[in-house]
Amino acid sequence: MTQGSAKNRNYLVVGLGATGLSCVRFLRGRGDRVLVMDSRNEPPGLEALKAEFPDLSVATGGFDREMLAIADVLVMSPGVPLATPEIAAAIAEGKIVSSDIALFREAFQGRLAVITGSNAKSTVTSWLADMAERAGLSYVVGGNLGEPALNLLETPAELAILELSSFQLELVPALNADVAALLNVSADHMDRYPDLEAYTSAKQRIFQGCKLALYNRNDAQTGPLVVVDAMRSFGLDAPTGRNTGLVQREAEQWLAQGDELWMQASKVSLPGRHNLENALATLAMAEALGIEADAILASLQQFKGLPHRCELVAEKSGIRFINDSKGTNVGAALAAVEGLGRDPAGRLLLLLGGQSKGGDFSPLKHAVSDCCKATFAYGEDAAKIQSALGDLVTLVGTLEEALVAAVAQAEPGDTVLLSPACASFDQFRNFEHRGEVFRQWVEAWS
């Protein structure tokens, strides 16, 4: 399976939506022949596509065999597995596979920083962009976060910062990034991957051809498995060389790069030890990219974070309410519980629930036992959560019922944490909708 572009090829964009539409615009803009196919009857972006390209051949409601036969290159949406029978058959017949990220990599001439991980990739991507902004760099940011990558080509930039999912990484050759970071690996999307090894292998593709690989030295699965030009690590222990970590100086912990102290850990703007880890990863990437120290330090102290990611919604009657609705897998929930609940221990009231995506909840058991005053499970896979965590969990029906039950037990000094460890689609449109419902309930409570 190879990638690339050549004259006189037929490009079949498989999957519409914002990304598919960006692919059509890019390919038509450079004069290529384009077809579009989507298995959904009314895919998002269909009306805009027909209005903008009325002459374009579009097939919906399945995988059109005639289009697959005509196509030379399949420009795949990350939402369509390569193992889909019709797609797998086309690849076996010799069709070339490409994607929006592969097309972006071919076209973009500036420096490239790429970030992936089971959790925290959006926070680190946005934090790095904040540092670039403060330093006055011309940059673009997107990929799995915000703007589709090909839309970024419309803005001249010396640096591109891309968040990439495992689905996107399956579809790219060597990215040849200037800096590539794999933040962490925990079981996610087990409804798509046969096992954790396959999922990890997809994540590891981020390191192919990179100039500098950044990995988490406290997570063995993040270390590069391919040969790279150089590598550095980050972690919550003391660093050596040019790696980043935490060092103790008298009564204070400091963010450090090797022997160089950068700032007191207590001054980092985002709460929790997991965000100290995110800060160290972002610091390492920014320093490697040559972003000036003043911009890095200002961002570490002032970055506000992203909605629905360990976001402090309110403090009422001495009780803190934190919205971590983006915690859609067990690894994310575990990071939030351990990051927020270790000091002081036993003051968290945790809300879990939704669709598990095939995840295993047992890794939460020790942290929940140590850090949580009470835990409530709601939604489609609540019984599965209780099966893994036993009598540490109380079953309820909905998120609102979980909130009511948590508040009934909360006392001043406690924290009610929504970090569901699940997808949201059983009761909500998406994780943002779930987080907004949480916020609205908290704001209305008195």
C-alpha positions as CSV (number, residue, x, y, z in Angstrom):
1,M,0.0,0.0,0.0
2,T,1.6,3.3,-1.1
3,Q,0.6,6.9,-1.0
4,G,1.0,10.0,-3.1
5,S,-0.5,11.9,-6.0
6,A,0.0,11.7,-9.7
7,K,-1.6,13.0,-12.8
8,N,-4.6,11.3,-14.3
9,R,-5.7,9.5,-11.1
10,N,-9.2,9.2,-9.9
11,Y,-9.6,10.2,-6.2
12,L,-12.5,8.7,-4.3
13,V,-13.2,10.5,-1.1
14,V,-14.7,7.9,1.3
15,G,-16.7,9.6,4.0
16,L,-18.0,13.2,3.9
17,G,-18.4,15.5,6.9
18,A,-16.1,18.5,7.4
19,T,-12.9,16.4,6.7
20,G,-14.3,14.9,3.5
21,L,-15.5,18.3,2.3
22,S,-12.0,19.7,2.9
23,C,-10.5,16.9,0.9
24,V,-12.8,17.5,-2.1
25,R,-12.0,21.2,-2.0
26,F,-8.2,20.6,-1.9
27,L,-8.2,18.0,-4.6
28,R,-10.5,19.9,-7.0
29,G,-8.4,23.0,-6.2
30,R,-5.3,21.3,-7.7
31,G,-7.2,20.0,-10.6
32,D,-7.7,16.3,-9.7
33,R,-10.6,14.1,-10.7
34,V,-12.8,13.5,-7.6
35,L,-15.6,11.2,-6.7
36,V,-17.4,11.0,-3.3
37,M,-18.9,8.0,-1.5
38,D,-20.5,7.7,2.0
39,S,-22.2,4.8,3.6
40,R,-24.7,7.1,5.2
41,N,-27.9,8.2,3.4
42,E,-27.7,11.8,4.5
43,P,-24.1,12.5,5.6
44,P,-23.1,15.8,7.1
45,G,-21.9,18.2,4.5
46,L,-23.9,16.7,1.6
47,E,-25.9,19.8,0.9
48,A,-22.8,22.1,1.0
49,L,-21.0,19.7,-1.3
50,K,-23.8,19.6,-3.9
51,A,-24.1,23.4,-3.8
52,E,-20.4,24.0,-4.2
53,F,-19.7,21.1,-6.7
54,P,-23.0,20.4,-8.6
55,D,-21.1,18.4,-11.2
56,L,-19.5,16.0,-8.7
57,S,-20.5,12.3,-8.7
58,V,-21.7,11.4,-5.2
59,A,-22.9,8.0,-4.0
60,T,-24.6,7.6,-0.6
61,G,-26.2,4.9,1.4
62,G,-23.5,2.3,0.9
63,F,-20.1,1.5,-0.7
64,D,-20.6,1.9,-4.4
65,R,-18.8,-0.9,-6.3
66,E,-18.6,1.0,-9.5
67,M,-16.9,4.0,-7.9
68,L,-14.5,1.7,-6.0
69,A,-13.6,0.0,-9.4
70,I,-12.9,3.4,-11.1
71,A,-10.9,4.9,-8.2
72,D,-7.1,4.9,-8.2
73,V,-6.7,6.5,-4.8
74,L,-9.0,6.1,-1.8
75,V,-9.0,9.2,0.4
76,M,-10.3,7.7,3.6
77,S,-12.2,9.3,6.4
78,P,-10.7,8.2,9.7
79,G,-14.1,7.1,10.8
80,V,-14.2,4.3,8.1
81,P,-12.1,1.3,9.2
82,L,-9.7,-0.1,6.6
83,A,-11.1,-3.5,7.6
84,T,-14.5,-2.6,6.2
85,P,-15.0,-5.5,3.7
86,E,-15.5,-3.4,0.6
87,I,-12.5,-1.2,1.4
88,A,-10.3,-4.1,2.3
89,A,-11.2,-5.8,-1.0
90,A,-10.3,-2.6,-2.9
91,I,-7.0,-2.3,-1.1
92,A,-6.2,-5.9,-1.9
93,E,-6.8,-5.1,-5.6
94,G,-4.1,-2.5,-5.4
95,K,-5.9,0.8,-4.7
96,I,-3.7,3.4,-3.1
97,V,-4.8,4.7,0.3
98,S,-4.5,8.3,1.3
99,S,-6.1,10.8,3.8
100,D,-6.4,14.4,4.6
101,I,-3.4,14.2,6.9
102,A,-1.3,12.5,4.2
103,L,-2.3,15.2,1.7
104,F,-1.5,17.9,4.2
105,R,1.9,16.5,4.9
106,E,2.7,16.5,1.1
107,A,1.6,20.1,0.8
108,F,2.8,21.8,4.0
109,Q,6.4,23.2,3.8
110,G,6.9,24.5,7.3
111,R,7.8,22.9,10.6
112,L,5.5,20.3,12.0
113,A,4.7,19.3,15.6
114,V,2.3,16.4,16.1
115,I,0.7,15.1,19.3
116,T,-1.2,11.9,20.1
117,G,-2.1,9.9,23.1
118,S,-5.2,8.2,24.6
119,N,-5.7,11.2,26.8
120,A,-4.6,14.9,27.1
121,K,-3.7,15.4,23.5
122,S,-6.2,18.2,23.0
123,T,-4.9,20.0,26.1
124,V,-1.2,19.7,25.1
125,T,-2.0,20.7,21.5
126,S,-3.8,23.8,22.6
127,W,-1.2,24.6,25.3
128,L,1.6,24.4,22.7
129,A,-0.5,26.7,20.4
130,D,-0.9,29.1,23.2
131,M,2.9,29.3,23.6
132,A,3.3,29.8,19.9
133,E,0.8,32.6,20.0
134,R,2.5,34.3,22.9
135,A,5.9,34.1,21.1
136,G,4.4,35.8,18.0
137,L,5.0,32.8,15.7
138,S,2.9,32.3,12.5
139,Y,1.3,29.0,13.2
140,V,-1.8,26.9,12.5
141,V,-3.4,24.3,14.7
142,G,-6.0,21.6,14.0
143,G,-6.3,18.0,12.8
144,N,-8.3,15.9,15.2
145,L,-8.9,19.2,17.2
146,G,-10.8,22.0,15.5
147,E,-10.1,22.7,11.9
148,P,-9.5,19.9,9.4
149,A,-5.9,19.8,8.5
150,L,-6.3,20.7,4.8
151,N,-8.2,23.9,5.7
152,L,-5.1,25.1,7.5
153,L,-3.2,25.4,4.2
154,E,-5.3,28.5,3.5
155,T,-3.3,30.4,6.2
156,P,0.5,31.0,5.6
157,A,2.4,29.6,8.6
158,E,5.9,28.6,9.6
159,L,4.6,26.0,12.1
160,A,1.7,23.5,12.1
161,I,0.6,21.9,15.3
162,L,-1.6,18.9,14.7
163,E,-3.5,16.7,17.2
164,L,-3.8,13.2,15.6
165,S,-6.0,10.3,16.6
166,S,-5.1,6.6,16.2
167,F,-7.6,6.5,13.3
168,Q,-5.8,9.3,11.5
169,L,-2.4,7.7,12.1
170,E,-3.5,4.5,10.5
171,L,-3.8,6.4,7.2
172,V,-0.5,8.2,7.0
173,P,3.0,7.2,5.8
174,A,6.1,8.7,7.6
175,L,5.0,12.2,8.9
176,N,8.6,13.3,9.2
177,A,7.6,15.7,11.9
178,D,10.1,18.1,13.6
179,V,8.7,17.0,17.0
180,A,6.3,14.1,17.6
181,A,4.8,13.3,21.0
182,L,3.1,10.2,22.3
183,L,1.7,11.2,25.7
184,N,0.2,8.0,27.1
185,V,-1.5,4.8,26.0
186,S,-4.5,3.2,27.7
187,A,-7.2,1.0,26.4
188,D,-9.6,3.0,24.1
189,H,-11.6,2.3,21.0
190,M,-11.5,-1.4,21.8
191,D,-14.7,-1.7,19.8
192,R,-12.5,-1.0,16.7
193,Y,-9.2,-2.6,17.5
194,P,-8.7,-6.3,18.2
195,D,-6.4,-5.7,21.2
196,L,-4.3,-3.0,22.9
197,E,-1.3,-4.0,20.9
198,A,-3.0,-3.0,17.6
199,Y,-4.2,0.2,19.1
200,T,-0.7,1.0,20.4
201,S,0.8,0.2,17.0
202,A,-1.4,2.8,15.4
203,K,-0.3,5.4,18.0
204,Q,3.3,4.6,17.4
205,R,3.1,5.6,13.7
206,I,3.4,9.2,14.9
207,F,7.2,8.6,15.3
208,Q,8.0,7.5,11.7
209,G,10.6,9.8,10.3
210,C,10.5,12.3,13.1
211,K,13.5,14.5,14.0
212,L,12.7,14.4,17.8
213,A,10.4,11.8,19.5
214,L,8.9,12.8,22.9
215,Y,7.6,10.1,25.1
216,N,6.3,9.5,28.6
217,R,9.0,7.7,30.6
218,N,6.4,6.6,33.1
219,D,4.4,4.8,30.4
220,A,6.5,2.1,28.7
221,Q,4.1,1.8,25.7
222,T,5.0,5.4,24.6
223,G,8.7,4.8,23.9
224,P,9.5,4.9,20.2
225,L,9.6,1.4,18.6
226,V,11.1,2.7,15.4
227,V,14.5,4.3,14.8
228,V,14.4,8.1,15.3
229,D,17.0,10.9,15.0
230,A,16.7,11.9,18.7
231,M,14.4,11.3,21.6
232,R,13.5,13.0,24.9
233,S,11.1,12.1,27.7
234,F,8.9,13.7,30.3
235,G,7.5,12.5,33.6
236,L,6.7,13.3,37.1
237,D,10.1,12.1,38.5
238,A,13.4,13.9,38.4
239,P,14.8,14.4,34.8
240,T,18.2,13.8,33.4
241,G,19.9,15.3,30.3
242,R,17.5,17.4,28.3
243,N,14.4,15.5,29.6
244,T,11.7,17.3,31.6
245,G,10.3,16.4,35.0
246,L,9.8,17.5,38.6
247,V,12.5,18.2,41.2
248,Q,12.2,19.0,44.9
249,R,13.9,22.0,46.2
250,E,13.3,22.4,49.9
251,A,9.5,22.7,50.4
252,E,8.7,23.3,46.7
253,Q,8.5,21.1,43.6
254,W,9.8,22.7,40.4
255,L,9.3,22.0,36.7
256,A,12.8,21.3,35.4
257,Q,14.6,20.3,32.2
258,G,17.6,18.3,33.4
259,D,19.4,20.5,36.0
260,E,17.6,23.7,34.8
261,L,14.7,24.9,37.0
262,W,11.9,26.5,35.0
263,M,9.2,27.4,37.5
264,Q,7.5,26.3,40.7
265,A,4.9,23.5,40.1
266,S,2.4,25.3,42.3
267,K,2.2,28.1,39.7
268,V,1.0,25.9,36.8
269,S,-2.4,27.2,35.8
270,L,-4.3,23.9,35.4
271,P,-5.1,21.8,38.5
272,G,-4.0,18.3,39.2
273,R,-0.8,16.2,38.9
274,H,-1.9,14.9,35.5
275,N,-1.8,18.5,34.3
276,L,1.8,18.9,35.7
277,E,2.6,16.0,33.3
278,N,0.8,17.8,30.5
279,A,2.8,21.0,31.3
280,L,6.1,19.1,31.2
281,A,5.2,17.5,27.8
282,T,4.3,20.9,26.4
283,L,7.4,22.6,27.9
284,A,9.5,19.9,26.2
285,M,7.9,20.4,22.8
286,A,8.1,24.2,23.0
287,E,11.7,24.2,24.0
288,A,12.6,21.8,21.2
289,L,10.8,24.1,18.7
290,G,12.8,27.1,19.9
291,I,9.9,29.0,21.4
292,E,11.2,31.7,23.6
293,A,11.4,31.1,27.4
294,D,9.2,34.1,28.4
295,A,6.4,32.9,26.2
296,I,6.6,29.3,27.6
297,L,6.6,30.6,31.2
298,A,3.7,33.0,30.7
299,S,1.7,30.2,29.1
300,L,2.4,27.7,31.8
301,Q,1.1,30.2,34.4
302,Q,-1.9,31.6,32.4
303,F,-3.2,29.0,30.0
304,K,-6.9,28.5,30.8
305,G,-7.3,25.0,29.5
306,L,-10.2,23.6,27.3
307,P,-13.9,23.2,28.1
308,H,-14.9,19.8,29.5
309,R,-11.3,18.8,30.5
310,C,-11.0,19.0,34.3
311,E,-12.8,22.3,34.1
312,L,-13.8,24.0,37.3
313,V,-17.5,24.8,36.8
314,A,-18.2,26.4,40.2
315,E,-17.7,26.2,43.9
316,K,-20.9,26.3,45.9
317,S,-21.4,25.8,49.6
318,G,-17.7,24.9,49.8
319,I,-18.2,22.0,47.2
320,R,-16.2,22.1,44.0
321,F,-17.8,20.9,40.7
322,I,-15.4,19.8,38.0
323,N,-16.4,18.9,34.5
324,D,-14.2,16.3,32.8
325,S,-16.8,15.2,30.3
326,K,-14.0,14.7,27.7
327,G,-12.8,11.8,29.9
328,T,-14.3,9.2,27.6
329,N,-12.1,6.3,28.5
330,V,-10.8,4.6,31.6
331,G,-7.3,6.1,31.3
332,A,-8.7,9.6,31.2
333,A,-10.8,9.0,34.3
334,L,-7.9,7.4,36.1
335,A,-5.7,10.4,35.4
336,A,-8.4,12.8,36.7
337,V,-9.1,10.8,39.8
338,E,-5.4,10.4,40.7
339,G,-4.5,13.9,39.6
340,L,-7.3,15.6,41.7
341,G,-7.9,13.1,44.5
342,R,-4.5,12.3,46.0
343,D,-4.3,15.5,48.0
344,P,-6.4,15.5,50.1
345,A,-7.4,11.9,49.6
346,G,-11.0,10.7,50.0
347,R,-12.8,14.0,49.1
348,L,-13.9,13.1,45.6
349,L,-17.5,12.2,44.6
350,L,-17.0,10.6,41.2
351,L,-19.6,10.3,38.4
352,L,-19.0,7.5,35.9
353,G,-21.2,6.2,33.0
354,G,-22.2,6.0,29.4
355,Q,-21.1,3.6,26.6
356,S,-17.9,1.8,27.5
357,K,-16.5,1.2,23.9
358,G,-15.4,-2.2,25.1
359,G,-13.2,-0.8,27.8
360,D,-12.1,-2.5,31.1
361,F,-13.0,-0.6,34.2
362,S,-10.9,-2.6,36.6
363,P,-7.8,-0.3,36.4
364,L,-10.0,2.3,38.2
365,K,-10.6,0.2,41.3
366,H,-7.5,1.0,43.3
367,A,-7.7,4.7,42.7
368,V,-11.4,4.9,43.4
369,S,-10.8,3.1,46.7
370,D,-8.0,5.4,47.7
371,C,-9.3,8.7,46.4
372,C,-13.1,8.7,46.3
373,K,-15.6,9.3,49.1
374,A,-18.4,7.9,46.8
375,T,-18.8,6.8,43.2
376,F,-22.0,6.8,41.2
377,A,-22.5,4.9,37.9
378,Y,-25.2,5.8,35.4
379,G,-26.2,5.0,31.9
380,E,-26.0,2.1,29.4
381,D,-22.9,0.4,30.9
382,A,-23.5,1.3,34.6
383,A,-23.8,-2.4,35.5
384,K,-20.5,-3.2,33.8
385,I,-18.9,-0.5,35.9
386,Q,-20.3,-1.9,39.1
387,S,-19.2,-5.4,38.1
388,A,-15.6,-4.2,37.9
389,L,-15.6,-1.9,40.9
390,G,-18.0,-3.8,43.2
391,D,-19.5,-2.2,46.3
392,L,-17.4,1.0,45.6
393,V,-20.1,2.0,43.2
394,T,-23.8,3.0,43.6
395,L,-26.0,2.5,40.5
396,V,-28.4,5.2,39.3
397,G,-30.2,5.8,36.1
398,T,-29.1,9.2,34.7
399,L,-26.4,11.8,35.1
400,E,-28.8,14.0,36.8
401,E,-29.7,11.3,39.3
402,A,-25.9,10.8,39.9
403,L,-25.5,14.5,40.6
404,V,-28.4,14.6,43.0
405,A,-27.0,11.6,44.9
406,A,-23.5,13.0,45.0
407,V,-24.6,16.4,46.3
408,A,-26.6,14.7,49.0
409,Q,-23.4,13.2,50.3
410,A,-21.0,16.1,49.6
411,E,-19.7,18.3,52.4
412,P,-17.6,21.5,52.3
413,G,-14.1,20.7,51.0
414,D,-15.4,17.9,48.7
415,T,-15.2,17.8,44.9
416,V,-17.9,16.4,42.6
417,L,-16.1,15.2,39.5
418,L,-17.7,14.2,36.3
419,S,-15.1,12.0,34.5
420,P,-17.3,9.4,32.9
421,A,-14.7,6.9,31.4
422,C,-17.3,6.3,28.7
423,A,-18.7,7.7,25.5
424,S,-21.8,9.9,25.9
425,F,-24.1,8.7,23.1
426,D,-26.5,6.7,25.2
427,Q,-28.0,9.8,26.8
428,F,-26.3,12.8,25.0
429,R,-25.4,14.1,21.6
430,N,-21.7,14.1,22.4
431,F,-19.3,14.8,25.3
432,E,-19.8,18.6,24.9
433,H,-23.6,18.2,25.4
434,R,-23.0,16.0,28.4
435,G,-20.6,18.6,29.9
436,E,-23.1,21.4,29.3
437,V,-25.9,19.5,31.0
438,F,-23.6,19.0,34.0
439,R,-22.7,22.7,33.9
440,Q,-26.4,23.8,33.7
441,W,-27.4,21.6,36.6
442,V,-24.6,22.9,38.8
443,E,-25.4,26.5,37.9
444,A,-29.1,25.9,38.8
445,W,-28.3,24.1,42.1
446,S,-28.3,26.2,45.3
